[in-house]
Amino acid sequence: MVIKASCHCKATTFEVTEAPAAVTFCTCSFCSKRGSLWAYYSPAQFKLTSPAENVTVYEWGSKTVKHGFCAVCGCGTFTETPDWSTGEPDFDNPKISVNSRLFDDFDLDQIEVVVIDGKNLW
Ligand SMILES: [Zn+2]
């Protein structure tokens, strides 16, 4: 089931191929302020359906992760990141983490929230 997502002003829209089994809340300094609930996809499962120039990128810390946000309304939208599941960045295995709070017509309350302790991990 394709899920469509949009930022508040709809200048940024995207689609993912399926509902997430779980979403992640990260306690790191960035995510705790942004409030995103992350859902992870491969690049093939993600499609940006609005102009790329409406996305602005923020990078911090190691600068290996590109945090996108809407250039118009500021909503955190999606992030391009290497795979970190081994603890080291795997640039051959890129992931797109999308802010599931932007999903339209989707009941996020039914999805399990996994908390990761980013505050102490990075
Ligand atoms: Zn926007």
Backbone and ligand atoms as CSV (ligand in chain L), in Angstrom:
chain,resi,resn,atom,element,x,y,z
A,1,MET,N,N,0.841,-1.185,0.000
A,1,MET,CA,C,0.000,0.000,0.000
A,1,MET,C,C,0.882,1.243,0.000
A,2,VAL,N,N,0.789,2.041,-1.045
A,2,VAL,CA,C,1.572,3.273,-1.112
A,2,VAL,C,C,1.024,4.263,-0.087
A,3,ILE,N,N,1.928,4.886,0.634
A,3,ILE,CA,C,1.538,5.925,1.582
A,3,ILE,C,C,2.065,7.251,1.062
A,4,LYS,N,N,1.163,8.225,0.984
A,4,LYS,CA,C,1.543,9.559,0.554
A,4,LYS,C,C,1.783,10.422,1.785
A,5,ALA,N,N,2.720,11.348,1.635
A,5,ALA,CA,C,3.070,12.222,2.751
A,5,ALA,C,C,3.256,13.637,2.230
A,6,SER,N,N,3.016,14.591,3.096
A,6,SER,CA,C,3.209,15.986,2.721
A,6,SER,C,C,3.588,16.801,3.945
A,7,CYS,N,N,4.352,17.865,3.682
A,7,CYS,CA,C,4.655,18.821,4.745
A,7,CYS,C,C,3.421,19.696,4.972
A,8,HIS,N,N,3.524,20.619,5.909
A,8,HIS,CA,C,2.352,21.428,6.256
A,8,HIS,C,C,1.841,22.257,5.086
A,9,CYS,N,N,2.771,22.842,4.306
A,9,CYS,CA,C,2.356,23.739,3.221
A,9,CYS,C,C,2.206,23.018,1.884
A,10,LYS,N,N,2.567,21.723,1.835
A,10,LYS,CA,C,2.457,20.879,0.643
A,10,LYS,C,C,3.459,21.235,-0.461
A,11,ALA,N,N,4.457,22.066,-0.139
A,11,ALA,CA,C,5.537,22.304,-1.108
A,11,ALA,C,C,6.421,21.068,-1.249
A,12,THR,N,N,6.437,20.217,-0.201
A,12,THR,CA,C,7.190,18.963,-0.246
A,12,THR,C,C,6.220,17.813,-0.077
A,13,THR,N,N,6.207,16.907,-1.064
A,13,THR,CA,C,5.382,15.707,-0.973
A,13,THR,C,C,6.230,14.517,-1.386
A,14,PHE,N,N,5.920,13.359,-0.795
A,14,PHE,CA,C,6.636,12.145,-1.171
A,14,PHE,C,C,5.752,10.941,-0.915
A,15,GLU,N,N,6.217,9.798,-1.422
A,15,GLU,CA,C,5.494,8.536,-1.260
A,15,GLU,C,C,6.477,7.472,-0.808
A,16,VAL,N,N,5.979,6.527,-0.032
A,16,VAL,CA,C,6.731,5.311,0.287
A,16,VAL,C,C,5.861,4.118,-0.089
A,17,THR,N,N,6.517,2.977,-0.313
A,17,THR,CA,C,5.823,1.830,-0.910
A,17,THR,C,C,4.973,1.045,0.070
A,18,GLU,N,N,5.251,1.194,1.373
A,18,GLU,CA,C,4.502,0.383,2.343
A,18,GLU,C,C,4.496,1.049,3.705
A,19,ALA,N,N,3.555,0.608,4.541
A,19,ALA,CA,C,3.470,1.113,5.908
A,19,ALA,C,C,4.657,0.582,6.714
A,20,PRO,N,N,5.148,1.365,7.649
A,20,PRO,CA,C,6.242,0.869,8.493
A,20,PRO,C,C,5.717,-0.131,9.521
A,21,ALA,N,N,6.556,-1.129,9.861
A,21,ALA,CA,C,6.200,-2.065,10.932
A,21,ALA,C,C,6.325,-1.388,12.292
A,22,ALA,N,N,7.259,-0.451,12.366
A,22,ALA,CA,C,7.485,0.313,13.594
A,22,ALA,C,C,8.114,1.633,13.191
A,23,VAL,N,N,8.026,2.610,14.068
A,23,VAL,CA,C,8.700,3.887,13.830
A,23,VAL,C,C,9.639,4.148,14.999
A,24,THR,N,N,10.647,4.984,14.749
A,24,THR,CA,C,11.701,5.211,15.733
A,24,THR,C,C,11.648,6.638,16.249
A,25,PHE,N,N,11.678,6.749,17.571
A,25,PHE,CA,C,11.933,8.047,18.193
A,25,PHE,C,C,13.342,8.007,18.738
A,26,CYS,N,N,14.157,8.956,18.313
A,26,CYS,CA,C,15.566,9.018,18.725
A,26,CYS,C,C,15.734,10.169,19.716
A,27,THR,N,N,16.498,9.925,20.774
A,27,THR,CA,C,16.659,10.919,21.843
A,27,THR,C,C,17.847,11.851,21.631
A,28,CYS,N,N,18.487,11.804,20.439
A,28,CYS,CA,C,19.666,12.660,20.232
A,28,CYS,C,C,19.268,14.133,20.229
A,29,SER,N,N,20.274,14.992,20.265
A,29,SER,CA,C,20.024,16.430,20.417
A,29,SER,C,C,19.183,16.985,19.279
A,30,PHE,N,N,19.341,16.424,18.085
A,30,PHE,CA,C,18.573,16.917,16.940
A,30,PHE,C,C,17.155,16.358,16.951
A,31,CYS,N,N,17.030,15.034,17.027
A,31,CYS,CA,C,15.708,14.406,16.903
A,31,CYS,C,C,14.780,14.786,18.051
A,32,SER,N,N,15.333,14.957,19.254
A,32,SER,CA,C,14.454,15.295,20.372
A,32,SER,C,C,13.867,16.691,20.200
A,33,LYS,N,N,14.593,17.578,19.538
A,33,LYS,CA,C,14.041,18.913,19.278
A,33,LYS,C,C,13.102,18.908,18.086
A,34,ARG,N,N,13.420,18.106,17.087
A,34,ARG,CA,C,12.579,18.082,15.890
A,34,ARG,C,C,11.272,17.316,16.116
A,35,GLY,N,N,11.339,16.238,16.907
A,35,GLY,CA,C,10.127,15.498,17.231
A,35,GLY,C,C,9.697,14.508,16.163
A,36,SER,N,N,10.593,14.164,15.239
A,36,SER,CA,C,10.229,13.234,14.160
A,36,SER,C,C,10.025,11.826,14.704
A,37,LEU,N,N,9.145,11.084,14.056
A,37,LEU,CA,C,9.045,9.635,14.248
A,37,LEU,C,C,9.522,9.023,12.941
A,38,TRP,N,N,10.696,8.384,12.973
A,38,TRP,CA,C,11.354,7.951,11.743
A,38,TRP,C,C,10.865,6.587,11.280
A,39,ALA,N,N,10.660,6.471,9.979
A,39,ALA,CA,C,10.387,5.182,9.339
A,39,ALA,C,C,11.451,5.012,8.260
A,40,TYR,N,N,12.007,3.807,8.157
A,40,TYR,CA,C,13.200,3.584,7.316
A,40,TYR,C,C,12.845,2.838,6.043
A,41,TYR,N,N,13.402,3.318,4.933
A,41,TYR,CA,C,13.144,2.723,3.620
A,41,TYR,C,C,14.439,2.674,2.816
A,42,SER,N,N,14.441,1.801,1.795
A,42,SER,CA,C,15.525,1.844,0.817
A,42,SER,C,C,15.202,2.965,-0.177
A,43,PRO,N,N,16.209,3.486,-0.871
A,43,PRO,CA,C,15.928,4.545,-1.855
A,43,PRO,C,C,14.889,4.114,-2.889
A,44,ALA,N,N,14.845,2.830,-3.230
A,44,ALA,CA,C,13.882,2.350,-4.228
A,44,ALA,C,C,12.441,2.396,-3.719
A,45,GLN,N,N,12.286,2.433,-2.407
A,45,GLN,CA,C,10.933,2.442,-1.825
A,45,GLN,C,C,10.401,3.855,-1.616
A,46,PHE,N,N,11.204,4.848,-1.970
A,46,PHE,CA,C,10.886,6.245,-1.682
A,46,PHE,C,C,10.818,7.027,-2.981
A,47,LYS,N,N,9.831,7.903,-3.096
A,47,LYS,CA,C,9.761,8.762,-4.282
A,47,LYS,C,C,9.370,10.176,-3.859
A,48,LEU,N,N,10.244,11.122,-4.177
A,48,LEU,CA,C,9.925,12.530,-3.958
A,48,LEU,C,C,8.989,12.958,-5.072
A,49,THR,N,N,7.834,13.508,-4.730
A,49,THR,CA,C,6.830,13.848,-5.730
A,49,THR,C,C,6.632,15.361,-5.859
A,50,SER,N,N,7.560,16.112,-5.308
A,50,SER,CA,C,7.534,17.575,-5.439
A,50,SER,C,C,8.922,18.017,-5.893
A,51,PRO,N,N,9.073,19.273,-6.322
A,51,PRO,CA,C,10.368,19.717,-6.834
A,51,PRO,C,C,11.477,19.607,-5.789
A,52,ALA,N,N,12.628,19.090,-6.226
A,52,ALA,CA,C,13.758,18.887,-5.308
A,52,ALA,C,C,14.215,20.200,-4.684
A,53,GLU,N,N,14.038,21.312,-5.389
A,53,GLU,CA,C,14.508,22.587,-4.831
A,53,GLU,C,C,13.678,23.060,-3.637
A,54,ASN,N,N,12.562,22.399,-3.368
A,54,ASN,CA,C,11.781,22.749,-2.180
A,54,ASN,C,C,12.328,22.091,-0.912
A,55,VAL,N,N,13.350,21.256,-1.088
A,55,VAL,CA,C,13.967,20.581,0.061
A,55,VAL,C,C,15.280,21.281,0.395
A,56,THR,N,N,15.424,21.667,1.644
A,56,THR,CA,C,16.692,22.198,2.137
A,56,THR,C,C,17.304,21.149,3.054
A,57,VAL,N,N,18.636,21.099,3.089
A,57,VAL,CA,C,19.326,20.052,3.845
A,57,VAL,C,C,20.095,20.674,5.004
A,58,TYR,N,N,19.982,20.022,6.157
A,58,TYR,CA,C,20.753,20.403,7.349
A,58,TYR,C,C,21.675,19.251,7.710
A,59,GLU,N,N,22.933,19.570,7.944
A,59,GLU,CA,C,23.891,18.543,8.365
A,59,GLU,C,C,24.575,19.027,9.638
A,60,TRP,N,N,24.840,18.099,10.550
A,60,TRP,CA,C,25.531,18.466,11.786
A,60,TRP,C,C,26.392,17.289,12.217
A,61,GLY,N,N,27.192,17.489,13.245
A,61,GLY,CA,C,28.020,16.411,13.793
A,61,GLY,C,C,28.947,15.837,12.732
A,62,SER,N,N,28.824,14.542,12.461
A,62,SER,CA,C,29.709,13.859,11.507
A,62,SER,C,C,29.437,14.278,10.058
A,63,LYS,N,N,28.312,14.958,9.817
A,63,LYS,CA,C,27.916,15.416,8.473
A,63,LYS,C,C,27.856,14.266,7.466
A,64,THR,N,N,27.493,13.085,7.933
A,64,THR,CA,C,27.291,11.953,7.030
A,64,THR,C,C,25.817,11.743,6.742
A,65,VAL,N,N,24.967,12.520,7.389
A,65,VAL,CA,C,23.521,12.347,7.272
A,65,VAL,C,C,22.928,13.668,6.786
A,66,LYS,N,N,22.103,13.596,5.735
A,66,LYS,CA,C,21.480,14.798,5.186
A,66,LYS,C,C,20.032,14.871,5.670
A,67,HIS,N,N,19.773,15.806,6.583
A,67,HIS,CA,C,18.430,15.967,7.133
A,67,HIS,C,C,17.661,16.981,6.295
A,68,GLY,N,N,16.677,16.505,5.533
A,68,GLY,CA,C,15.907,17.403,4.690
A,68,GLY,C,C,14.761,18.050,5.452
A,69,PHE,N,N,14.477,19.283,5.076
A,69,PHE,CA,C,13.275,19.941,5.596
A,69,PHE,C,C,12.687,20.833,4.511
A,70,CYS,N,N,11.410,21.121,4.636
A,70,CYS,CA,C,10.737,21.938,3.630
A,70,CYS,C,C,11.268,23.358,3.684
A,71,ALA,N,N,11.715,23.860,2.528
A,71,ALA,CA,C,12.278,25.210,2.454
A,71,ALA,C,C,11.215,26.282,2.676
A,72,VAL,N,N,9.945,25.911,2.577
A,72,VAL,CA,C,8.871,26.896,2.727
A,72,VAL,C,C,8.339,26.907,4.160
A,73,CYS,N,N,7.892,25.759,4.666
A,73,CYS,CA,C,7.237,25.748,5.986
A,73,CYS,C,C,8.110,25.186,7.101
A,74,GLY,N,N,9.242,24.566,6.764
A,74,GLY,CA,C,10.184,24.137,7.792
A,74,GLY,C,C,9.967,22.754,8.365
A,75,CYS,N,N,8.927,22.055,7.949
A,75,CYS,CA,C,8.701,20.704,8.481
A,75,CYS,C,C,9.888,19.796,8.138
A,76,GLY,N,N,10.335,19.015,9.107
A,76,GLY,CA,C,11.315,17.969,8.832
A,76,GLY,C,C,10.660,16.910,7.967
A,77,THR,N,N,11.280,16.555,6.848
A,77,THR,CA,C,10.598,15.716,5.859
A,77,THR,C,C,11.225,14.325,5.739
A,78,PHE,N,N,12.457,14.258,5.270
A,78,PHE,CA,C,13.122,12.961,5.136
A,78,PHE,C,C,14.629,13.172,5.212
A,79,THR,N,N,15.331,12.090,5.499
A,79,THR,CA,C,16.764,12.131,5.733
A,79,THR,C,C,17.442,11.090,4.863
A,80,GLU,N,N,18.538,11.469,4.237
A,80,GLU,CA,C,19.361,10.516,3.483
A,80,GLU,C,C,20.545,10.141,4.360
A,81,THR,N,N,20.703,8.851,4.595
A,81,THR,CA,C,21.714,8.400,5.542
A,81,THR,C,C,22.345,7.097,5.068
A,82,PRO,N,N,23.639,6.880,5.360
A,82,PRO,CA,C,24.168,5.527,5.161
A,82,PRO,C,C,23.537,4.588,6.186
A,83,ASP,N,N,23.598,3.296,5.932
A,83,ASP,CA,C,23.118,2.334,6.917
A,83,ASP,C,C,24.058,2.349,8.124
A,84,TRP,N,N,23.493,2.424,9.331
A,84,TRP,CA,C,24.298,2.470,10.554
A,84,TRP,C,C,24.080,1.224,11.406
A,85,SER,N,N,23.463,0.176,10.832
A,85,SER,CA,C,23.066,-0.951,11.689
A,85,SER,C,C,24.255,-1.697,12.275
A,86,THR,N,N,25.444,-1.557,11.672
A,86,THR,CA,C,26.628,-2.208,12.246
A,86,THR,C,C,27.365,-1.271,13.194
A,87,GLY,N,N,26.888,-0.037,13.342
A,87,GLY,CA,C,27.580,0.942,14.176
A,87,GLY,C,C,28.540,1.815,13.389
A,88,GLU,N,N,28.846,1.428,12.152
A,88,GLU,CA,C,29.695,2.218,11.262
A,88,GLU,C,C,28.868,2.605,10.040
A,89,PRO,N,N,29.144,3.765,9.442
A,89,PRO,CA,C,28.365,4.147,8.264
A,89,PRO,C,C,28.692,3.276,7.052
A,90,ASP,N,N,27.674,2.687,6.462
A,90,ASP,CA,C,27.832,1.863,5.255
A,90,ASP,C,C,27.265,2.663,4.078
A,91,PHE,N,N,28.171,3.356,3.361
A,91,PHE,CA,C,27.734,4.251,2.288
A,91,PHE,C,C,27.242,3.486,1.059
A,92,ASP,N,N,27.537,2.176,0.993
A,92,ASP,CA,C,27.043,1.357,-0.122
A,92,ASP,C,C,25.605,0.906,0.104
A,93,ASN,N,N,25.083,1.202,1.272
A,93,ASN,CA,C,23.750,0.731,1.641
A,93,ASN,C,C,22.930,1.910,2.180
A,94,PRO,N,N,22.627,2.878,1.295
A,94,PRO,CA,C,21.942,4.081,1.765
A,94,PRO,C,C,20.495,3.802,2.174
A,95,LYS,N,N,20.028,4.611,3.097
A,95,LYS,CA,C,18.655,4.508,3.587
A,95,LYS,C,C,18.000,5.892,3.502
A,96,ILE,N,N,16.697,5.862,3.370
A,96,ILE,CA,C,15.929,7.094,3.498
A,96,ILE,C,C,15.085,6.950,4.760
A,97,SER,N,N,15.293,7.827,5.717
A,97,SER,CA,C,14.385,7.833,6.865
A,97,SER,C,C,13.398,8.962,6.659
A,98,VAL,N,N,12.147,8.622,6.722
A,98,VAL,CA,C,11.125,9.628,6.486
A,98,VAL,C,C,10.440,9.950,7.813
A,99,ASN,N,N,9.991,11.187,7.922
A,99,ASN,CA,C,9.250,11.601,9.112
A,99,ASN,C,C,7.810,11.128,8.966
A,100,SER,N,N,7.481,10.041,9.673
A,100,SER,CA,C,6.151,9.439,9.503
A,100,SER,C,C,5.034,10.357,9.996
A,101,ARG,N,N,5.373,11.402,10.728
A,101,ARG,CA,C,4.334,12.360,11.146
A,101,ARG,C,C,3.727,13.093,9.940
A,102,LEU,N,N,4.412,13.029,8.802
A,102,LEU,CA,C,3.895,13.706,7.609
A,102,LEU,C,C,2.981,12.805,6.780
A,103,PHE,N,N,2.833,11.524,7.167
A,103,PHE,CA,C,1.957,10.633,6.401
A,103,PHE,C,C,0.527,11.176,6.402
A,104,ASP,N,N,-0.080,11.165,5.222
A,104,ASP,CA,C,-1.472,11.627,5.095
A,104,ASP,C,C,-2.415,10.430,5.182
A,105,ASP,N,N,-3.550,10.616,5.818
A,105,ASP,CA,C,-4.581,9.572,5.915
A,105,ASP,C,C,-3.992,8.258,6.430
A,106,PHE,N,N,-3.211,8.355,7.495
A,106,PHE,CA,C,-2.557,7.173,8.057
A,106,PHE,C,C,-2.658,7.263,9.570
A,107,ASP,N,N,-3.047,6.169,10.211
A,107,ASP,CA,C,-3.236,6.171,11.662
A,107,ASP,C,C,-1.935,5.769,12.360
A,108,LEU,N,N,-1.108,6.776,12.615
A,108,LEU,CA,C,0.198,6.526,13.224
A,108,LEU,C,C,0.078,5.949,14.636
A,109,ASP,N,N,-1.040,6.196,15.302
A,109,ASP,CA,C,-1.213,5.699,16.667
A,109,ASP,C,C,-1.219,4.171,16.733
A,110,GLN,N,N,-1.458,3.508,15.598
A,110,GLN,CA,C,-1.498,2.043,15.591
A,110,GLN,C,C,-0.114,1.412,15.430
A,111,ILE,N,N,0.908,2.247,15.210
A,111,ILE,CA,C,2.247,1.742,14.913
A,111,ILE,C,C,3.123,1.804,16.174
A,112,GLU,N,N,3.850,0.738,16.416
A,112,GLU,CA,C,4.754,0.675,17.571
A,112,GLU,C,C,5.850,1.736,17.450
A,113,VAL,N,N,6.168,2.398,18.552
A,113,VAL,CA,C,7.254,3.377,18.585
A,113,VAL,C,C,8.444,2.755,19.309
A,114,VAL,N,N,9.579,2.686,18.628
A,114,VAL,CA,C,10.817,2.168,19.205
A,114,VAL,C,C,11.682,3.370,19.580
A,115,VAL,N,N,12.125,3.424,20.823
A,115,VAL,CA,C,12.974,4.530,21.265
A,115,VAL,C,C,14.427,4.095,21.177
A,116,ILE,N,N,15.251,4.901,20.484
A,116,ILE,CA,C,16.689,4.627,20.505
A,116,ILE,C,C,17.395,5.779,21.213
A,117,ASP,N,N,18.421,5.406,21.963
A,117,ASP,CA,C,19.063,6.325,22.889
A,117,ASP,C,C,20.168,7.126,22.206
A,118,GLY,N,N,19.782,7.860,21.154
A,118,GLY,CA,C,20.767,8.638,20.407
A,118,GLY,C,C,21.521,9.640,21.262
A,119,LYS,N,N,20.902,10.104,22.341
A,119,LYS,CA,C,21.559,11.074,23.224
A,119,LYS,C,C,22.889,10.522,23.736
A,120,ASN,N,N,22.931,9.210,23.986
A,120,ASN,CA,C,24.150,8.601,24.523
A,120,ASN,C,C,24.929,7.795,23.498
A,121,LEU,N,N,24.332,7.621,22.290
A,121,LEU,CA,C,25.001,6.811,21.275
A,121,LEU,C,C,25.815,7.661,20.313
A,122,TRP,N,N,25.359,8.887,20.049
A,122,TRP,CA,C,26.123,9.756,19.155
A,122,TRP,C,C,25.877,11.217,19.468
L,1,ZN,ZN,ZN,6.259,22.949,3.479
